């Protein structure tokens, strides 16, 4: 069996030439497999797609949009569903989780959100050509913040889960901003800083950074403080 490269800061392990699946920190590879099986993936196909997804997010160039980000989003979604008991508002929880798994599958390319949505559709259409992937794809497309969109509740929730990090304590936020910078290390400050400021101002200029009351109550105030502080640093 092929031994995949071991990169620093990921969870890949090889033992006696066997590839051991890395874990999503607290979310195991088995968790991902169960999501896929619940969607109708066959056992073998689920293992293949699971391996592909985990390898993709473990690439060393992934400074922030990596396996840890996906794990955090999945945990946040589980918390939202369990704490607020809003399962009735989620059309298909497993498809929502799959959208989380796939939303940054393609990263750093032109139209990467659209390409990630297309890749998600490609995966599920191999289950059946008639598989309706619209729900999954629209959740992924909601994470393209460069476009104005009319969002339904679940798309709003998808956005809030994706940007939860903005409202975390400053030390955690600062690590996130460092990881983002490392991901785009090839860009000099004169290019990166204005582009990053533009993205940050997109959020802070909104009446509410978070769409849902749940995330606003938890993170809105701290998110504004974090963003304002980063803009000050980048402006210097």
N, CA, C and O of each residue as an XYZ file, in Angstrom:
944
protein
N       0.850     -1.190      0.000
C       0.000      0.000      0.000
C       0.884      1.237      0.000
O       1.914      1.273      0.673
N       0.482      2.242     -0.751
C       1.255      3.472     -0.841
C       1.321      4.164      0.504
O       0.330      4.224      1.231
N       2.501      4.690      0.836
C       2.659      5.487      2.047
C       2.575      6.942      1.653
O       3.420      7.433      0.905
N       1.571      7.637      2.143
C       1.416      9.044      1.830
C       2.409      9.865      2.636
O       2.784      9.469      3.739
N       2.839     11.001      2.102
C       3.839     11.822      2.805
C       3.342     12.256      4.177
O       2.157     12.527      4.374
N       4.279     12.314      5.117
C       3.962     12.814      6.443
C       4.413     14.258      6.515
O       5.591     14.550      6.306
N       3.496     15.164      6.807
C       3.811     16.581      6.882
C       3.751     17.033      8.334
O       2.941     16.541      9.119
N       4.603     17.956      8.670
C       4.591     18.488     10.023
C       3.247     19.138     10.314
O       2.641     19.760      9.441
N       2.787     18.984     11.557
C       1.551     19.614     12.045
C       0.286     18.973     11.508
O      -0.785     19.573     11.599
N       0.377     17.745     10.937
C      -0.873     17.048     10.664
C      -0.854     15.714     11.391
O       0.111     15.398     12.087
N      -1.905     14.935     11.235
C      -2.047     13.724     12.032
C      -1.770     12.444     11.251
O      -2.158     11.363     11.694
N      -1.102     12.542     10.088
C      -0.794     11.345      9.324
C       0.197     10.469     10.081
O       1.165     10.978     10.646
N      -0.031      9.161     10.099
C       0.878      8.235     10.753
C       1.064      7.043      9.831
O       0.093      6.554      9.254
N       2.298      6.566      9.681
C       2.515      5.338      8.922
C       3.149      4.309      9.839
O       4.093      4.619     10.566
N       2.634      3.082      9.811
C       3.154      2.004     10.638
C       3.348      0.786      9.750
O       2.399      0.268      9.161
N       4.615      0.334      9.666
C       4.913     -0.856      8.868
C       4.342     -0.744      7.452
O       3.708     -1.670      6.945
N       4.581      0.398      6.834
C       4.153      0.644      5.454
C       2.644      0.671      5.282
O       2.143      0.536      4.166
N       1.917      0.847      6.381
C       0.474      0.956      6.283
C       0.064      2.387      6.556
O       0.574      3.025      7.477
N      -0.854      2.886      5.758
C      -1.342      4.253      5.951
C      -2.483      4.243      6.951
O      -3.493      3.571      6.743
N      -2.319      4.999      8.054
C      -3.340      5.099      9.086
C      -4.063      6.428      8.915
O      -3.435      7.485      8.875
N      -5.364      6.369      8.814
C      -6.135      7.587      8.586
C      -5.919      8.595      9.713
O      -6.014      8.243     10.888
N      -5.628      9.851      9.355
C      -5.557     10.886     10.387
C      -6.957     11.175     10.924
O      -7.956     10.858     10.278
N      -7.018     11.766     12.087
C      -8.315     12.091     12.675
C      -8.607     13.564     12.562
O      -7.690     14.365     12.377
N      -9.866     13.939     12.669
C     -10.282     15.330     12.712
C     -10.174     15.786     14.164
O     -11.160     16.212     14.764
N      -8.959     15.692     14.727
C      -8.776     15.998     16.142
C      -9.827     15.219     16.932
O      -9.657     14.017     17.137
N     -10.901     15.856     17.378
C     -11.925     15.130     18.114
C     -12.924     14.443     17.187
O     -13.736     13.637     17.642
N     -12.871     14.750     15.906
C     -13.761     14.118     14.940
C     -12.963     13.063     14.173
O     -12.021     13.400     13.456
N     -13.328     11.814     14.317
C     -12.562     10.740     13.705
C     -12.888     10.593     12.227
O     -13.906     11.084     11.739
N     -11.986      9.895     11.525
C     -12.257      9.570     10.130
C     -13.531      8.746     10.022
O     -14.254      8.831      9.030
N     -13.803      7.939     11.061
C     -15.029      7.154     11.076
C     -16.267      8.024     11.081
O     -17.297      7.644     10.525
N     -16.176      9.191     11.704
C     -17.291     10.141     11.695
C     -17.599     10.560     10.260
O     -18.760     10.601      9.853
N     -16.562     10.866      9.508
C     -16.741     11.275      8.112
C     -17.346     10.131      7.308
O     -18.258     10.330      6.506
N     -16.825      8.938      7.536
C     -17.336      7.779      6.808
C     -18.822      7.575      7.090
O     -19.584      7.254      6.178
N     -19.241      7.756      8.337
C     -20.656      7.567      8.672
C     -21.531      8.596      7.951
O     -22.627      8.276      7.490
N     -21.039      9.826      7.859
C     -21.783     10.846      7.114
C     -22.001     10.389      5.681
O     -23.108     10.497      5.152
N     -20.957      9.884      5.056
C     -21.038      9.447      3.658
C     -21.954      8.233      3.505
O     -22.747      8.158      2.566
N     -21.840      7.296      4.426
C     -22.700      6.107      4.364
C     -24.164      6.495      4.522
O     -25.029      5.951      3.836
N     -24.445      7.431      5.418
C     -25.820      7.891      5.610
C     -26.387      8.552      4.363
O     -27.599      8.566      4.151
N     -25.493      9.104      3.535
C     -25.932      9.751      2.294
C     -26.136      8.766      1.152
O     -26.660      9.129      0.098
N     -25.724      7.526      1.360
C     -25.924      6.527      0.325
C     -24.654      6.062     -0.355
O     -24.714      5.269     -1.295
N     -23.489      6.542      0.104
C     -22.224      6.053     -0.443
C     -22.070      4.575     -0.076
O     -22.442      4.164      1.023
N     -21.529      3.790     -0.981
C     -21.208      2.409     -0.647
C     -20.014      2.402      0.306
O     -19.319      3.409      0.442
N     -19.781      1.277      0.958
C     -18.691      1.178      1.929
C     -17.348      1.523      1.291
O     -16.595      2.336      1.827
N     -17.051      0.913      0.158
C     -15.772      1.150     -0.499
C     -15.652      2.577     -1.014
O     -14.600      3.206     -0.906
N     -16.746      3.075     -1.577
C     -16.712      4.438     -2.116
C     -16.584      5.448     -0.980
O     -15.892      6.455     -1.125
N     -17.238      5.192      0.137
C     -17.137      6.083      1.291
C     -15.700      6.149      1.793
O     -15.206      7.232      2.106
N     -15.027      5.011      1.875
C     -13.633      5.000      2.321
C     -12.743      5.763      1.350
O     -11.837      6.486      1.764
N     -13.005      5.600      0.061
C     -12.205      6.287     -0.949
C     -12.375      7.801     -0.864
O     -11.394      8.544     -0.885
N     -13.621      8.252     -0.769
C     -13.891      9.694     -0.690
C     -13.376     10.265      0.624
O     -12.817     11.361      0.648
N     -13.561      9.530      1.717
C     -13.052      9.968      3.015
C     -11.544     10.187      2.959
O     -11.045     11.205      3.438
N     -10.824      9.242      2.382
C      -9.372      9.361      2.265
C      -8.991     10.568      1.423
O      -8.068     11.306      1.765
N      -9.702     10.764      0.328
C      -9.442     11.902     -0.564
C      -9.632     13.227      0.168
O      -8.792     14.122      0.076
N     -10.735     13.344      0.891
C     -11.034     14.593      1.608
C      -9.975     14.885      2.668
O      -9.487     16.011      2.767
N      -9.621     13.878      3.455
C      -8.664     14.090      4.534
C      -7.283     14.422      3.982
O      -6.602     15.301      4.509
N      -6.863     13.728      2.925
C      -5.572     14.046      2.301
C      -5.560     15.482      1.792
O      -4.565     16.192      1.938
N      -6.657     15.899      1.200
C      -6.738     17.256      0.643
C      -6.554     18.304      1.723
O      -5.793     19.256      1.547
N      -7.250     18.135      2.844
C      -7.164     19.133      3.914
C      -5.887     19.018      4.747
O      -5.592     19.901      5.553
N      -5.133     17.944      4.558
C      -3.853     17.796      5.261
C      -2.671     18.304      4.445
O      -1.525     18.159      4.873
N      -2.921     18.892      3.289
C      -1.806     19.402      2.488
C      -1.053     20.475      3.275
O      -1.676     21.313      3.927
N       0.276     20.458      3.221
C       1.076     21.351      4.076
C       0.874     22.829      3.788
O       1.101     23.663      4.665
N       0.453     23.171      2.575
C       0.257     24.588      2.242
C      -1.032     25.157      2.821
O      -1.290     26.355      2.706
N      -1.834     24.309      3.437
C      -3.095     24.770      4.021
C      -2.813     25.416      5.377
O      -2.780     24.730      6.398
N      -2.613     26.719      5.387
C      -2.320     27.412      6.631
C      -3.514     27.461      7.559
O      -3.385     27.222      8.760
N      -4.681     27.772      7.005
C      -5.896     27.841      7.825
C      -7.001     26.937      7.304
O      -7.654     26.248      8.087
N      -7.220     26.928      5.997
C      -8.329     26.151      5.433
C      -7.934     24.675      5.377
O      -7.760     24.087      4.309
N      -7.802     24.114      6.559
C      -7.250     22.775      6.702
C      -8.187     21.886      7.517
O      -9.347     22.223      7.755
N      -7.657     20.761      7.929
C      -8.478     19.766      8.606
C      -8.994     20.260      9.956
O     -10.073     19.861     10.396
N      -8.227     21.122     10.608
C      -8.669     21.669     11.899
C      -9.881     22.587     11.714
O     -10.816     22.566     12.514
N      -9.849     23.389     10.652
C     -10.987     24.269     10.358
C     -12.243     23.448     10.118
O     -13.314     23.784     10.624
N     -12.117     22.375      9.351
C     -13.265     21.514      9.069
C     -13.779     20.874     10.355
O     -14.985     20.825     10.596
N     -12.852     20.384     11.176
C     -13.245     19.778     12.446
C     -14.008     20.763     13.314
O     -15.032     20.413     13.900
N     -13.517     21.993     13.401
C     -14.177     23.007     14.213
C     -15.574     23.322     13.698
O     -16.500     23.519     14.484
N     -15.724     23.369     12.382
C     -17.038     23.636     11.808
C     -18.019     22.500     12.101
O     -19.176     22.745     12.442
N     -17.556     21.269     11.968
C     -18.426     20.129     12.249
C     -18.868     20.127     13.708
O     -20.032     19.863     14.009
N     -17.943     20.420     14.605
C     -18.287     20.467     16.023
C     -19.263     21.599     16.311
O     -20.175     21.447     17.123
N     -19.072     22.732     15.647
C     -19.969     23.863     15.850
C     -21.375     23.530     15.365
O     -22.362     23.872     16.017
N     -21.460     22.863     14.222
C     -22.765     22.461     13.696
C     -23.457     21.495     14.655
O     -24.651     21.625     14.925
N     -22.694     20.521     15.169
C     -23.271     19.558     16.111
C     -23.770     20.277     17.362
O     -24.827     19.940     17.896
N     -23.017     21.255     17.822
C     -23.430     22.011     19.005
C     -24.719     22.771     18.732
O     -25.646     22.753     19.542
N     -24.772     23.437     17.583
C     -25.957     24.214     17.235
C     -27.194     23.330     17.213
O     -28.233     23.683     17.770
N     -27.073     22.185     16.570
C     -28.209     21.280     16.438
C     -28.630     20.710     17.782
O     -29.822     20.620     18.076
N     -27.661     20.327     18.596
C     -27.998     19.668     19.864
C     -28.462     20.650     20.924
O     -29.430     20.382     21.635
N     -27.785     21.781     21.038
C     -28.126     22.740     22.086
C     -29.474     23.397     21.822
O     -30.289     23.540     22.733
N     -29.708     23.795     20.574
C     -30.944     24.505     20.261
C     -32.052     23.583     19.789
O     -33.189     24.013     19.595
N     -31.714     22.302     19.605
C     -32.699     21.316     19.156
C     -33.425     21.807     17.906
O     -34.651     21.752     17.817
N     -32.639     22.284     16.949
C     -33.227     22.841     15.725
C     -33.128     21.868     14.547
O     -33.076     22.290     13.391
N     -33.103     20.598     14.837
C     -32.991     19.622     13.761
C     -34.088     19.793     12.713
O     -33.884     19.532     11.527
N     -35.250     20.235     13.176
C     -36.383     20.368     12.263
C     -36.104     21.406     11.179
O     -36.698     21.353     10.102
N     -35.202     22.350     11.460
C     -34.900     23.395     10.484
C     -33.835     22.963      9.482
O     -33.616     23.637      8.476
N     -33.176     21.849      9.755
C     -32.132     21.362      8.867
C     -32.728     20.298      7.951
O     -33.155     19.238      8.407
N     -32.749     20.594      6.666
C     -33.405     19.674      5.723
C     -32.744     18.300      5.741
O     -33.426     17.276      5.759
N     -31.411     18.285      5.737
C     -30.688     17.016      5.736
C     -29.361     17.232      6.442
O     -28.430     17.792      5.863
N     -29.270     16.790      7.694
C     -28.082     17.067      8.510
C     -26.822     16.469      7.911
O     -25.759     17.085      7.972
N     -26.922     15.274      7.330
C     -25.728     14.650      6.752
C     -25.270     15.388      5.502
O     -24.068     15.527      5.281
N     -26.188     15.857      4.693
C     -25.799     16.643      3.526
C     -25.204     17.989      3.959
O     -24.295     18.504      3.307
N     -25.710     18.550      5.045
C     -25.140     19.786      5.574
C     -23.689     19.529      6.005
O     -22.800     20.329      5.712
N     -23.459     18.420      6.694
C     -22.107     18.072      7.122
C     -21.199     17.845      5.917
O     -20.030     18.232      5.925
N     -21.746     17.215      4.886
C     -20.952     16.991      3.675
C     -20.585     18.319      3.020
O     -19.482     18.464      2.494
N     -21.490     19.277      3.046
C     -21.189     20.606      2.516
C     -20.050     21.249      3.305
O     -19.178     21.895      2.725
N     -20.057     21.073      4.621
C     -18.948     21.567      5.444
C     -17.648     20.893      5.019
O     -16.627     21.558      4.843
N     -17.686     19.587      4.857
C     -16.500     18.841      4.452
C     -15.938     19.316      3.111
O     -14.727     19.282      2.893
N     -16.812     19.752      2.227
C     -16.390     20.056      0.865
C     -16.188     21.538      0.579
O     -15.666     21.874     -0.484
N     -16.573     22.434      1.471
C     -16.663     23.847      1.090
C     -15.317     24.495      0.793
O     -15.260     25.476      0.051
N     -14.226     23.965      1.358
C     -12.878     24.471      1.058
C     -12.035     23.419      0.355
O     -10.806     23.484      0.386
N     -12.682     22.461     -0.273
C     -11.953     21.365     -0.923
C     -10.965     21.933     -1.939
O      -9.803     21.530     -1.968
N     -11.417     22.853     -2.757
C     -10.528     23.591     -3.660
C     -10.227     24.916     -2.991
O     -11.146     25.633     -2.596
N      -8.959     25.247     -2.859
C      -8.591     26.459     -2.125
C      -7.419     27.150     -2.804
O      -6.465     26.509     -3.243
N      -7.513     28.472     -2.880
C      -6.416     29.252     -3.440
C      -6.424     29.370     -4.947
O      -5.470     29.873     -5.540
N      -7.489     28.912     -5.570
C      -7.615     29.020     -7.019
C      -8.717     30.023     -7.365
O      -9.541     30.368     -6.517
N      -8.724     30.478     -8.591
C      -9.807     31.326     -9.064
C     -11.120     30.542     -9.004
O     -11.179     29.385     -9.420
N     -12.162     31.177     -8.484
C     -13.477     30.530     -8.372
C     -13.405     29.236     -7.554
O     -14.044     28.243     -7.902
N     -12.621     29.249     -6.464
C     -12.434     28.012     -5.710
C     -13.706     27.541     -5.014
O     -13.895     26.338     -4.829
N     -14.588     28.476     -4.622
C     -15.846     28.058     -3.987
C     -16.717     27.319     -5.001
O     -17.271     26.261     -4.703
N     -16.830     27.882     -6.193
C     -17.625     27.237     -7.241
C     -17.044     25.866     -7.604
O     -17.787     24.912     -7.836
N     -15.725     25.778     -7.650
C     -15.075     24.504     -7.981
C     -15.298     23.482     -6.873
O     -15.457     22.292     -7.145
N     -15.309     23.941     -5.631
C     -15.588     23.033     -4.512
C     -17.014     22.499     -4.592
O     -17.259     21.320     -4.338
N     -17.948     23.374     -4.945
C     -19.344     22.950     -5.087
C     -19.481     21.931     -6.216
O     -20.204     20.943     -6.082
N     -18.794     22.170     -7.312
C     -18.843     21.239     -8.447
C     -18.240     19.887     -8.068
O     -18.749     18.839     -8.467
N     -17.156     19.918     -7.298
C     -16.521     18.672     -6.871
C     -17.446     17.892     -5.953
O     -17.519     16.666     -6.035
N     -18.154     18.601     -5.074
C     -19.123     17.932     -4.200
C     -20.200     17.248     -5.037
O     -20.575     16.107     -4.768
N     -20.693     17.954     -6.052
C     -21.684     17.372     -6.947
C     -21.136     16.163     -7.676
O     -21.838     15.172     -7.876
N     -19.880     16.252     -8.069
C     -19.242     15.126     -8.768
C     -19.193     13.890     -7.881
O     -19.462     12.780     -8.340
N     -18.851     14.081     -6.613
C     -18.794     12.944     -5.685
C     -20.162     12.284     -5.539
O     -20.273     11.063     -5.648
N     -21.203     13.078     -5.293
C     -22.513     12.476     -5.018
C     -23.170     11.933     -6.274
O     -23.966     10.998     -6.194
N     -22.855     12.498     -7.429
C     -23.463     11.991     -8.659
C     -22.917     10.610     -9.032
O     -23.504      9.902     -9.850
N     -21.795     10.237     -8.426
C     -21.286      8.883     -8.640
C     -22.071      7.864     -7.823
O     -22.027      6.667     -8.105
N     -22.792      8.346     -6.803
C     -23.726      7.463     -6.102
C     -24.860      7.122     -7.056
O     -25.247      5.966     -7.222
N     -25.376      8.181     -7.675
C     -26.442      8.048     -8.673
C     -26.444      9.302     -9.541
O     -26.369     10.409     -9.009
N     -26.527      9.160    -10.849
C     -26.595     10.340    -11.723
C     -27.791     11.229    -11.398
O     -27.793     12.413    -11.734
N     -28.799     10.670    -10.751
C     -30.018     11.423    -10.426
C     -29.967     12.060     -9.036
O     -30.938     12.679     -8.601
N     -28.842     11.910     -8.342
C     -28.735     12.484     -6.994
C     -28.874     14.005     -7.089
O     -28.161     14.651     -7.856
N     -29.781     14.561     -6.317
C     -30.011     16.008     -6.332
C     -29.004     16.678     -5.392
O     -29.143     16.616     -4.171
N     -28.001     17.313     -5.976
C     -26.933     17.924     -5.194
C     -27.144     19.422     -4.970
O     -26.255     20.099     -4.454
N     -28.307     19.942     -5.350
C     -28.534     21.388     -5.279
C     -28.393     21.905     -3.851
O     -27.774     22.945     -3.627
N     -28.959     21.193     -2.891
C     -28.918     21.624     -1.490
C     -27.472     21.742     -1.003
O     -27.108     22.729     -0.364
N     -26.660     20.745     -1.302
C     -25.257     20.745     -0.895
C     -24.505     21.888     -1.563
O     -23.754     22.617     -0.915
N     -24.716     22.032     -2.854
C     -23.979     23.038     -3.613
C     -24.336     24.455     -3.171
O     -23.459     25.316     -3.107
N     -25.600     24.710     -2.867
C     -25.990     26.066     -2.467
C     -25.420     26.416     -1.096
O     -25.120     27.582     -0.836
N     -25.263     25.419     -0.208
C     -24.629     25.667      1.075
C     -23.167     26.046      0.887
O     -22.668     26.961      1.542
N     -22.489     25.351      0.001
C     -21.089     25.658     -0.274
C     -20.954     27.035     -0.900
O     -20.088     27.814     -0.502
N     -21.798     27.343     -1.872
C     -21.735     28.626     -2.568
C     -22.011     29.792     -1.618
O     -21.588     30.917     -1.885
N     -22.709     29.538     -0.526
C     -22.974     30.596      0.452
C     -21.695     31.113      1.082
O     -21.676     32.225      1.609
N     -20.620     30.326      1.040
C     -19.358     30.742      1.661
C     -18.503     31.595      0.732
O     -17.348     31.883      1.046
N     -19.052     31.998     -0.400
C     -18.382     32.968     -1.270
C     -18.837     34.358     -0.839
O     -19.886     34.836     -1.270
N     -18.054     34.994      0.000
C     -18.457     36.263      0.603
C     -18.230     37.445     -0.322
O     -18.576     38.576      0.018
N     -17.654     37.192     -1.485
C     -17.422     38.272     -2.446
C     -18.677     38.595     -3.240
O     -18.716     39.585     -3.969
N     -19.703     37.761     -3.099
C     -20.921     37.936     -3.884
C     -22.113     38.218     -2.974
O     -22.256     37.618     -1.909
N     -22.957     39.135     -3.410
C     -24.195     39.399     -2.692
C     -25.185     38.293     -3.013
O     -25.437     37.981     -4.177
N     -25.735     37.712     -1.972
C     -26.647     36.591     -2.165
C     -27.868     36.752     -1.266
O     -27.791     37.300     -0.166
N     -28.988     36.261     -1.765
C     -30.183     36.164     -0.942
C     -30.158     34.784     -0.291
O     -30.312     33.769     -0.970
N     -29.965     34.750      1.023
C     -29.695     33.496      1.712
C     -30.895     33.003      2.504
O     -31.576     33.785      3.168
N     -31.149     31.708      2.431
C     -32.151     31.136      3.320
C     -31.501     30.834      4.669
O     -30.304     31.060      4.844
N     -32.278     30.327      5.617
C     -31.766     30.133      6.971
C     -30.540     29.231      7.005
O     -29.565     29.536      7.692
N     -30.578     28.133      6.274
C     -29.473     27.182      6.339
C     -28.204     27.740      5.701
O     -27.101     27.445      6.161
N     -28.346     28.528      4.662
C     -27.175     29.192      4.088
C     -26.602     30.207      5.072
O     -25.384     30.343      5.186
N     -27.471     30.916      5.778
C     -27.009     31.851      6.798
C     -26.247     31.113      7.902
O     -25.210     31.579      8.372
N     -26.771     29.969      8.301
C     -26.116     29.162      9.318
C     -24.753     28.682      8.826
O     -23.779     28.697      9.579
N     -24.682     28.264      7.583
C     -23.418     27.814      7.001
C     -22.370     28.924      7.076
O     -21.221     28.668      7.437
N     -22.754     30.132      6.743
C     -21.827     31.260      6.827
C     -21.364     31.469      8.266
O     -20.169     31.620      8.520
N     -22.302     31.476      9.200
C     -21.957     31.740     10.592
C     -20.989     30.698     11.140
O     -20.059     31.036     11.871
N     -21.204     29.444     10.793
C     -20.305     28.383     11.238
C     -18.915     28.588     10.621
O     -17.900     28.384     11.287
N     -18.879     28.984      9.366
C     -17.616     29.180      8.660
C     -16.795     30.311      9.272
O     -15.570     30.213      9.346
N     -17.453     31.385      9.712
C     -16.728     32.553     10.229
C     -16.781     32.638     11.758
O     -16.512     33.693     12.334
N     -17.121     31.547     12.399
C     -17.164     31.527     13.860
C     -15.855     32.033     14.457
O     -15.865     32.725     15.475
N     -14.739     31.696     13.837
C     -13.418     32.057     14.330
C     -13.262     33.558     14.541
O     -12.474     33.977     15.389
N     -13.992     34.370     13.794
C     -13.853     35.822     13.913
C     -14.190     36.323     15.309
O     -13.683     37.362     15.732
N     -15.040     35.596     16.030
C     -15.478     36.034     17.341
C     -14.830     35.301     18.497
O     -15.263     35.444     19.640
N     -13.812     34.526     18.223
C     -13.122     33.801     19.288
C     -12.233     34.758     20.090
O     -11.946     35.858     19.618
N     -11.789     34.364     21.296
C     -10.875     35.207     22.068
C      -9.687     35.655     21.222
O      -9.262     34.950     20.307
N      -9.156     36.839     21.539
C      -8.175     37.456     20.655
C      -6.967     36.564     20.388
O      -6.461     36.541     19.266
N      -6.496     35.830     21.392
C      -5.327     34.974     21.190
C      -5.595     33.936     20.104
O      -4.740     33.660     19.262
N      -6.795     33.368     20.141
C      -7.174     32.375     19.130
C      -7.366     33.041     17.770
O      -6.960     32.500     16.742
N      -7.987     34.215     17.774
C      -8.166     34.954     16.529
C      -6.815     35.334     15.930
O      -6.620     35.241     14.718
N      -5.895     35.756     16.771
C      -4.580     36.164     16.293
C      -3.857     35.002     15.627
O      -3.185     35.186     14.613
N      -3.993     33.798     16.196
C      -3.398     32.614     15.586
C      -4.035     32.333     14.231
O      -3.355     31.960     13.275
N      -5.339     32.514     14.165
C      -6.052     32.347     12.888
C      -5.519     33.313     11.835
O      -5.260     32.908     10.702
N      -5.353     34.590     12.197
C      -4.880     35.575     11.216
C      -3.454     35.265     10.784
O      -3.093     35.494      9.630
N      -2.630     34.737     11.714
C      -1.274     34.327     11.355
C      -1.304     33.157     10.378
O      -0.518     33.112      9.431
N      -2.202     32.221     10.609
C      -2.310     31.069      9.711
C      -2.779     31.484      8.326
O      -2.311     30.953      7.319
N      -3.708     32.437      8.277
C      -4.140     32.961      6.982
C      -2.967     33.596      6.254
O      -2.765     33.366      5.062
N      -2.191     34.400      6.984
C      -1.028     35.048      6.356
C      -0.039     34.020      5.842
O       0.501     34.173      4.746
N       0.206     32.970      6.623
C       1.128     31.917      6.200
C       0.633     31.199      4.960
O       1.427     30.761      4.128
N      -0.681     31.080      4.838
C      -1.243     30.402      3.671
C      -0.970     31.184      2.394
O      -0.862     30.607      1.312
N      -0.859     32.508      2.530
C      -0.609     33.363      1.365
C       0.757     34.024      1.475
O       0.932     35.193      1.131
N       1.724     33.245      1.965
C       3.063     33.773      2.210
C       3.753     34.246      0.932
O       4.659     35.076      0.997
N       3.343     33.736     -0.220
C       3.965     34.138     -1.484
C       3.635     35.574     -1.869
O       4.299     36.155     -2.727
N       2.608     36.150     -1.236
C       2.209     37.520     -1.559
C       2.901     38.506     -0.622
O       2.851     38.327      0.595
N       3.544     39.537     -1.157
C       4.169     40.547     -0.286
C       3.112     41.359      0.446
O       1.949     41.385      0.044
N       3.520     42.021      1.518
C       2.592     42.799      2.331
C       1.840     43.848      1.517
O       0.665     44.109      1.775
N       2.504     44.446      0.545
C       1.871     45.513     -0.220
C       0.693     45.016     -1.042
O      -0.171     45.797     -1.438
N       0.663     43.711     -1.296
C      -0.471     43.111     -2.004
C      -1.440     42.477     -1.008
O      -2.655     42.654     -1.103
N      -0.881     41.735     -0.052
C      -1.719     40.997      0.892
C      -2.513     41.927      1.795
O      -3.720     41.750      1.965
N      -1.844     42.915      2.376
C      -2.507     43.743      3.390
C      -3.756     44.457      2.880
O      -4.797     44.376      3.531
N      -3.697     45.159      1.736
C      -4.920     45.808      1.241
C      -6.028     44.811      0.917
O      -7.206     45.085      1.148
N      -5.645     43.656      0.381
C      -6.648     42.640      0.043
C      -7.300     42.093      1.304
O      -8.513     41.886      1.343
N      -6.504     41.863      2.320
C      -7.033     41.345      3.588
C      -7.921     42.391      4.265
O      -8.978     42.056      4.800
N      -7.500     43.638      4.244
C      -8.304     44.711      4.837
C      -9.661     44.803      4.143
O     -10.685     45.002      4.798
N      -9.668     44.661      2.830
C     -10.921     44.716      2.073
C     -11.877     43.617      2.531
O     -13.075     43.850      2.693
N     -11.336     42.423      2.736
C     -12.160     41.302      3.200
C     -12.699     41.577      4.593
O     -13.878     41.348      4.866
N     -11.836     42.067      5.476
C     -12.243     42.334      6.851
C     -13.305     43.428      6.914
O     -14.248     43.340      7.701
N     -13.152     44.452      6.090
C     -14.128     45.544      6.083
C     -15.481     45.078      5.559
O     -16.519     45.629      5.925
N     -15.463     44.068      4.705
C     -16.729     43.503      4.232
C     -17.571     43.051      5.413
O     -18.786     43.251      5.430
N     -16.923     42.439      6.403
C     -17.650     41.934      7.572
C     -18.004     43.052      8.546
O     -19.136     43.132      9.024
N     -17.044     43.903      8.835
C     -17.273     44.902      9.878
C     -18.218     46.007      9.420
O     -18.815     46.691     10.251
N     -18.360     46.192      8.108
C     -19.274     47.218      7.600
C     -20.727     46.751      7.574
O     -21.637     47.547      7.341
N     -20.940     45.467      7.812
C     -22.303     44.942      7.858
C     -22.971     45.344      9.169
O     -22.306     45.547     10.186
N     -24.279     45.453      9.127
C     -25.015     45.754     10.356
C     -24.769     44.668     11.397
O     -24.582     44.960     12.578
N     -24.769     43.421     10.953
C     -24.445     42.285     11.811
C     -23.455     41.394     11.078
O     -23.670     41.039      9.919
N     -22.378     41.035     11.751
C     -21.418     40.112     11.149
C     -22.041     38.731     11.017
O     -21.870     38.051     10.005
N     -22.770     38.324     12.062
C     -23.384     36.994     12.080
C     -24.863     37.090     11.733
O     -25.550     38.028     12.140
N     -25.333     36.130     10.993
C     -26.715     36.128     10.518
C     -27.713     35.695     11.574
O     -28.805     36.254     11.677
N     -27.333     34.696     12.359
C     -28.279     34.075     13.277
C     -28.101     34.613     14.693
O     -27.002     34.996     15.096
N     -29.184     34.633     15.425
C     -29.163     35.142     16.795
C     -28.202     34.338     17.659
O     -27.506     34.898     18.505
N     -28.162     33.039     17.449
C     -27.295     32.163     18.232
C     -25.843     32.612     18.161
O     -25.184     32.750     19.192
N     -25.339     32.843     16.944
C     -23.934     33.225     16.776
C     -23.701     34.703     17.087
O     -22.630     35.075     17.566
N     -24.692     35.538     16.817
C     -24.550     36.959     17.188
C     -24.370     37.118     18.687
O     -23.497     37.857     19.140
N     -25.187     36.432     19.444
C     -25.115     36.550     20.898
C     -23.776     36.058     21.439
O     -23.279     36.582     22.436
N     -23.193     35.060     20.791
C     -21.941     34.482     21.266
C     -20.710     35.270     20.820
O     -19.731     35.372     21.560
N     -20.764     35.834     19.590
C     -19.511     36.274     18.981
C     -19.467     37.700     18.420
O     -18.382     38.209     18.142
N     -20.606     38.347     18.251
C     -20.629     39.610     17.507
C     -19.693     40.672     18.106
O     -18.907     41.275     17.376
N     -19.767     40.903     19.398
C     -18.978     41.973     20.024
C     -17.486     41.689     19.898
O     -16.715     42.565     19.506
N     -17.083     40.476     20.227
C     -15.662     40.127     20.154
C     -15.161     40.135     18.719
O     -14.022     40.526     18.466
N     -15.993     39.711     17.780
C     -15.585     39.701     16.375
C     -15.236     41.099     15.901
O     -14.239     41.285     15.203
N     -16.036     42.075     16.269
C     -15.764     43.457     15.859
C     -14.455     43.962     16.470
O     -13.686     44.654     15.802
N     -14.202     43.623     17.720
C     -12.949     44.019     18.352
C     -11.757     43.379     17.639
O     -10.757     44.045     17.367
N     -11.870     42.099     17.343
C     -10.780     41.382     16.673
C     -10.477     41.970     15.307
O      -9.320     42.217     14.967
N     -11.528     42.193     14.529
C     -11.347     42.699     13.164
C     -10.758     44.103     13.186
O      -9.849     44.409     12.414
N     -11.262     44.942     14.052
C     -10.742     46.308     14.141
C      -9.256     46.302     14.487
O      -8.481     47.084     13.936
N      -8.862     45.415     15.405
C      -7.469     45.346     15.795
C      -6.598     44.862     14.635
O      -5.506     45.391     14.428
N      -7.052     43.884     13.890
C      -6.256     43.391     12.761
C      -6.126     44.460     11.688
O      -5.058     44.611     11.094
N      -7.195     45.203     11.431
C      -7.137     46.271     10.427
C      -6.095     47.317     10.830
O      -5.353     47.818      9.985
N      -6.041     47.644     12.124
C      -5.039     48.614     12.612
C      -3.639     48.095     12.323
O      -2.787     48.834     11.830
N      -3.403     46.830     12.629
C      -2.071     46.243     12.415
C      -1.715     46.213     10.928
O      -0.600     46.569     10.549
N      -2.642     45.798     10.105
C      -2.378     45.724      8.666
C      -2.195     47.098      8.051
O      -1.447     47.243      7.084
N      -2.856     48.099      8.585
C      -2.766     49.450      8.036
C      -1.402     50.080      8.278
O      -0.997     50.997      7.563
N      -0.696     49.585      9.291
C       0.638     50.120      9.588
C       1.678     49.622      8.611
O       2.851     49.980      8.722
